[in-house]
């Protein structure tokens, strides 16, 4: 077992640029992955990320640093989240940026 793992989100090692120019970097640690996304106005998971990755949305925890995002659960329930708000969402959800300001968010997924 490793005593301490240190990685920096500024590394291009796990940087993804989405179809609309939004960017997301990922840090993979021993027990969790941490993503940091800068999503541009108009960005939507089902339009700009899902088709590019070929994956459905997965369960994860999010935390909004700036801007706003609406998250729609597979059940159809929608919430709009903004700075300082944490949320947990199950697979099959969609999410999109609200307004004219980019949304900067962290997301966490246990390994």
Backbone torsions as a table, in degrees:
resi	resn	phi	psi	omega
1	UNK	NA	140.1	179.3
2	UNK	-84.6	132.8	-179.2
3	UNK	-69.6	-44.2	-178.3
4	UNK	-143.5	133.7	174.5
5	UNK	-118.8	130.6	-179.3
6	UNK	-128.4	128.1	175.6
7	UNK	-141.2	155.0	-177.9
8	UNK	-114.4	136.0	-178.5
9	UNK	-72.5	-11.4	179.9
10	UNK	-80.8	-5.0	178.8
11	UNK	-69.9	141.6	177.4
12	UNK	-80.9	-0.2	-176.2
13	UNK	-55.3	-43.8	-177.9
14	UNK	-125.4	47.4	179.4
15	UNK	-99.8	131.0	176.9
16	UNK	-121.2	133.3	172.9
17	UNK	-106.6	124.7	-177.8
18	UNK	-82.0	172.0	-175.0
19	UNK	-56.9	-28.5	-178.2
20	UNK	-95.5	0.9	-179.1
21	UNK	98.9	-8.4	174.5
22	UNK	-62.9	154.8	-176.4
23	UNK	-130.4	149.5	176.9
24	UNK	-144.1	127.6	174.2
25	UNK	-108.4	152.6	-177.7
26	UNK	-130.7	134.7	172.8
27	UNK	-110.6	127.5	178.6
28	UNK	-108.1	114.8	176.6
29	UNK	-105.3	-174.0	-177.3
30	UNK	-63.8	-38.7	-172.9
31	UNK	-120.3	-4.1	-175.3
32	UNK	-155.2	151.0	168.3
33	UNK	-108.7	141.4	179.1
34	UNK	-123.4	122.0	177.5
35	UNK	-106.5	147.9	173.5
36	UNK	-129.4	112.8	-177.7
37	UNK	-111.0	141.9	170.8
38	UNK	-117.6	98.1	-173.0
39	UNK	-99.4	125.2	-176.2
40	UNK	-77.5	156.4	174.8
41	UNK	-52.8	135.7	-178.1
42	UNK	93.1	-13.1	-180.0
43	UNK	-63.8	139.8	176.2
44	UNK	-144.7	133.4	-178.9
45	UNK	-52.8	-51.8	-172.9
46	UNK	-68.4	-16.8	-179.0
47	UNK	-102.9	-39.2	-171.1
48	UNK	-110.0	-19.0	-176.9
49	UNK	-113.7	-54.2	-178.0
50	UNK	-52.7	-51.7	179.6
51	UNK	-61.2	-32.7	-179.0
52	UNK	-73.9	-38.3	-178.1
53	UNK	-85.6	-23.0	-176.5
54	UNK	73.5	17.3	-177.8
55	UNK	-119.8	156.0	169.1
56	UNK	-82.1	161.0	177.1
57	UNK	-66.0	146.9	-176.4
58	UNK	-115.0	163.4	175.6
59	UNK	-62.1	136.0	172.9
60	UNK	-164.4	168.5	177.0
61	UNK	-108.4	136.6	179.8
62	UNK	-122.6	157.8	175.9
63	UNK	-143.3	122.3	-177.1
64	UNK	-89.0	125.3	177.3
65	UNK	-91.0	-40.6	178.3
66	UNK	-156.5	159.1	-178.0
67	UNK	77.8	-169.9	-179.0
68	UNK	-137.4	150.7	179.1
69	UNK	-142.3	140.7	171.3
70	UNK	-100.6	136.3	179.3
71	UNK	-118.8	127.6	176.9
72	UNK	-113.5	119.5	178.4
73	UNK	-72.0	163.4	177.6
74	UNK	-58.2	-26.6	179.0
75	UNK	-73.4	-14.1	-177.1
76	UNK	101.0	-10.9	177.9
77	UNK	-65.7	134.1	179.9
78	UNK	-120.2	142.2	171.5
79	UNK	-136.3	145.4	173.5
80	UNK	-106.3	128.4	-176.5
81	UNK	-118.8	147.3	-179.2
82	UNK	-135.8	-168.4	-174.3
83	UNK	-51.7	131.9	178.0
84	UNK	84.9	1.8	-177.3
85	UNK	-99.2	133.2	174.3
86	UNK	-107.2	149.7	177.4
87	UNK	-149.5	156.2	173.9
88	UNK	-126.0	132.4	-176.1
89	UNK	-134.7	145.2	-177.1
90	UNK	-89.3	170.3	-180.0
91	UNK	-58.7	155.4	176.4
92	UNK	86.4	12.6	-179.3
93	UNK	-88.6	169.4	171.5
94	UNK	-129.0	159.8	178.9
95	UNK	-152.7	149.5	179.7
96	UNK	-152.7	153.9	178.8
97	UNK	-75.0	137.9	178.5
98	UNK	-107.8	131.8	175.2
99	UNK	88.7	-169.2	-174.0
100	UNK	-98.2	2.8	-178.2
101	UNK	-105.1	138.9	174.4
102	UNK	-59.2	154.1	175.6
103	UNK	-109.8	124.2	176.5
104	UNK	-106.8	123.1	-174.8
105	UNK	-139.3	150.0	170.7
106	UNK	-103.0	146.0	171.2
107	UNK	-135.8	148.8	-172.7
108	UNK	-128.7	137.1	176.7
109	UNK	-140.8	123.2	178.1
110	UNK	-70.0	143.5	180.0
111	UNK	-92.9	NA	NA
